[in-house]
């Protein structure tokens, strides 16, 4: 689960720079990243 922590940290940085979740996901086409981002997107709806 270490990679999820890394992704969360990266996302925090990108979000601060105003990057969208979708653009972020596209840049990091990593299964764990995609799964976490999908989970996060579902919670927002």
DSSP file (Angstrom, degrees, kcal/mol; ACC not computed):
  #  RESIDUE AA STRUCTURE BP1 BP2  ACC     N-H-->O    O-->H-N    N-H-->O    O-->H-N    TCO  KAPPA ALPHA  PHI   PSI    X-CA   Y-CA   Z-CA
    1    1 A X     >        0   0    0      0, 0.0     4,-1.4     0, 0.0     3,-0.2   0.000 360.0 360.0 360.0   4.2    0.0    0.0    0.0
    2    2 A X  H  >  +     0   0    0      1,-0.2     4,-1.9     2,-0.2     5,-0.1   0.865 360.0  57.0 -64.9 -36.0    3.1    2.2   -0.1
    3    3 A X  H  > S+     0   0    0      1,-0.2     4,-2.5     2,-0.2    -1,-0.2   0.849 102.0  55.6 -66.5 -32.9    2.4    3.2   -3.7
    4    4 A X  H  > S+     0   0    0      2,-0.2     4,-2.7     1,-0.2    -1,-0.2   0.917 106.4  51.0 -63.0 -42.3   -1.1    4.5   -2.7
    5    5 A X  H  X S+     0   0    0     -4,-1.4     4,-2.1     1,-0.2    -2,-0.2   0.905 110.6  49.0 -60.8 -41.6    0.5    6.8   -0.2
    6    6 A X  H  X S+     0   0    0     -4,-1.9     4,-2.6     2,-0.2    -1,-0.2   0.915 111.1  49.8 -63.5 -43.7    2.9    8.0   -2.9
    7    7 A X  H  X S+     0   0    0     -4,-2.5     4,-3.1     1,-0.2    -2,-0.2   0.899 108.9  52.1 -62.9 -41.7    0.0    8.6   -5.3
    8    8 A X  H  X S+     0   0    0     -4,-2.7     4,-2.3     2,-0.2    -1,-0.2   0.916 110.9  47.7 -60.8 -42.6   -1.9   10.5   -2.6
    9    9 A X  H  X S+     0   0    0     -4,-2.1     4,-1.9     2,-0.2    -2,-0.2   0.914 113.0  48.1 -64.9 -43.0    1.1   12.7   -2.0
   10   10 A X  H  X S+     0   0    0     -4,-2.6     4,-2.7     1,-0.2    -2,-0.2   0.915 110.9  51.5 -62.2 -43.2    1.5   13.3   -5.7
   11   11 A X  H  X S+     0   0    0     -4,-3.1     4,-3.3     1,-0.2     5,-0.3   0.909 106.5  53.6 -61.9 -42.0   -2.2   14.1   -6.1
   12   12 A X  H  X S+     0   0    0     -4,-2.3     4,-1.9     1,-0.2    -1,-0.2   0.921 111.2  46.6 -57.7 -44.0   -2.0   16.6   -3.3
   13   13 A X  H  X S+     0   0    0     -4,-1.9     4,-1.1     2,-0.2    -2,-0.2   0.927 115.2  45.1 -64.4 -46.1    0.8   18.4   -5.1
   14   14 A X  H  <>S+     0   0    0     -4,-2.7     5,-2.5     1,-0.2     4,-0.3   0.878 110.0  54.4 -67.5 -38.0   -1.0   18.3   -8.4
   15   15 A X  H ><5S+     0   0    0     -4,-3.3     3,-1.6     1,-0.2    -1,-0.2   0.903 105.2  54.0 -62.8 -39.8   -4.3   19.4   -6.9
   16   16 A X  H 3<5S+     0   0    0     -4,-1.9    -1,-0.2     1,-0.3    -2,-0.2   0.809 107.0  52.1 -63.1 -28.7   -2.5   22.4   -5.4
   17   17 A X  T 3<5S-     0   0    0     -4,-1.1    -1,-0.3    -3,-0.2    -2,-0.2   0.438 122.0-111.0 -86.8   0.0   -1.3   23.2   -9.0
   18   18 A X  T < 5 +     0   0    0     -3,-1.6     2,-0.2    -4,-0.3    -3,-0.2   0.665  62.5 154.4  83.3  17.4   -4.8   23.0  -10.2
   19   19 A X      < -     0   0    0     -5,-2.5    -1,-0.3    -8,-0.1     2,-0.1  -0.577  43.7-116.6 -79.5 141.8   -4.5   19.9  -12.3
   20   20 A X     >  -     0   0    0     -2,-0.2     4,-2.4     1,-0.1     5,-0.2  -0.380  16.7-118.9 -76.2 156.0   -7.7   17.9  -12.8
   21   21 A X  H  > S+     0   0    0      1,-0.2     4,-2.5     2,-0.2     5,-0.2   0.875 115.1  52.4 -58.8 -39.7   -8.2   14.4  -11.4
   22   22 A X  H  > S+     0   0    0      2,-0.2     4,-2.1     1,-0.2    -1,-0.2   0.912 109.6  47.0 -66.4 -43.5   -8.6   13.1  -15.0
   23   23 A X  H  > S+     0   0    0      2,-0.2     4,-1.8     1,-0.2    -1,-0.2   0.891 113.0  50.7 -64.8 -38.8   -5.4   14.7  -16.3
   24   24 A X  H  X S+     0   0    0     -4,-2.4     4,-2.1     1,-0.2    -2,-0.2   0.922 109.9  49.2 -63.4 -45.1   -3.6   13.3  -13.2
   25   25 A X  H  < S+     0   0    0     -4,-2.5    -2,-0.2     1,-0.2    -1,-0.2   0.873 109.2  53.1 -63.2 -37.6   -4.9    9.8  -13.8
   26   26 A X  H  < S+     0   0    0     -4,-2.1     3,-0.4     1,-0.2    -1,-0.2   0.878 108.9  49.2 -66.0 -37.6   -3.9   10.0  -17.5
   27   27 A X  H  < S+     0   0    0     -4,-1.8     2,-0.8     1,-0.3    -2,-0.2   0.900 115.4  43.5 -69.7 -40.1   -0.4   10.9  -16.5
   28   28 A X     <  +     0   0    0     -4,-2.1     2,-2.6    -5,-0.1    -1,-0.3  -0.692  68.1 178.6-107.9  79.0    0.0    8.1  -14.0
   29   29 A X        +     0   0    0     -2,-0.8     2,-0.4    -3,-0.4    -3,-0.1  -0.439  31.5 140.1 -80.5  70.7   -1.6    5.1  -15.7
   30   30 A X     >  -     0   0    0     -2,-2.6     4,-3.1    -5,-0.2     5,-0.3  -0.947  58.3-131.0-115.6 131.0   -0.8    2.9  -12.8
   31   31 A X  H  > S+     0   0    0     -2,-0.4     4,-2.5     1,-0.2     5,-0.2   0.881 109.3  46.7 -51.3 -43.9   -3.3    0.3  -11.7
   32   32 A X  H  > S+     0   0    0      2,-0.2     4,-2.5     1,-0.2    -1,-0.2   0.898 113.7  48.9 -66.8 -38.9   -3.2    1.3   -8.1
   33   33 A X  H  > S+     0   0    0      2,-0.2     4,-2.8     1,-0.2     5,-0.2   0.936 112.3  47.8 -64.8 -46.2   -3.4    5.0   -9.0
   34   34 A X  H  X S+     0   0    0     -4,-3.1     4,-2.5     1,-0.2    -2,-0.2   0.914 112.7  49.0 -61.4 -44.1   -6.4    4.3  -11.3
   35   35 A X  H  X S+     0   0    0     -4,-2.5     4,-2.2    -5,-0.3    -1,-0.2   0.922 113.8  45.8 -62.6 -44.4   -8.1    2.3   -8.6
   36   36 A X  H  X S+     0   0    0     -4,-2.5     4,-2.4     2,-0.2    -2,-0.2   0.909 113.6  48.6 -66.6 -41.5   -7.6    4.9   -5.9
   37   37 A X  H  X S+     0   0    0     -4,-2.8     4,-2.7     2,-0.2    -1,-0.2   0.881 110.9  50.8 -66.6 -37.4   -8.7    7.7   -8.2
   38   38 A X  H  X S+     0   0    0     -4,-2.5     4,-2.4    -5,-0.2    -1,-0.2   0.919 110.9  49.4 -64.0 -43.0  -11.8    5.8   -9.2
   39   39 A X  H  X S+     0   0    0     -4,-2.2     4,-1.7     1,-0.2    -2,-0.2   0.912 112.8  47.3 -60.6 -44.0  -12.6    5.3   -5.5
   40   40 A X  H  X S+     0   0    0     -4,-2.4     4,-1.2     1,-0.2    -2,-0.2   0.900 111.2  50.7 -65.9 -42.0  -12.1    9.0   -4.8
   41   41 A X  H  X S+     0   0    0     -4,-2.7     4,-1.2     1,-0.2     3,-0.3   0.895 108.0  53.1 -64.0 -40.3  -14.3   10.0   -7.8
   42   42 A X  H  < S+     0   0    0     -4,-2.4     3,-0.4     1,-0.2    -1,-0.2   0.890 106.3  52.9 -62.3 -39.6  -17.1    7.7   -6.6
   43   43 A X  H  < S+     0   0    0     -4,-1.7    -1,-0.2     1,-0.2    -2,-0.2   0.787 104.5  56.8 -67.9 -26.5  -17.0    9.2   -3.2
   44   44 A X  H  <        0   0    0     -4,-1.2    -1,-0.2    -3,-0.3    -2,-0.2   0.820 360.0 360.0 -73.8 -30.6  -17.4   12.7   -4.7
   45   45 A X     <        0   0    0     -4,-1.2    -1,-0.2    -3,-0.4    -2,-0.2   0.475 360.0 360.0 -74.2 360.0  -20.6   11.8   -6.6
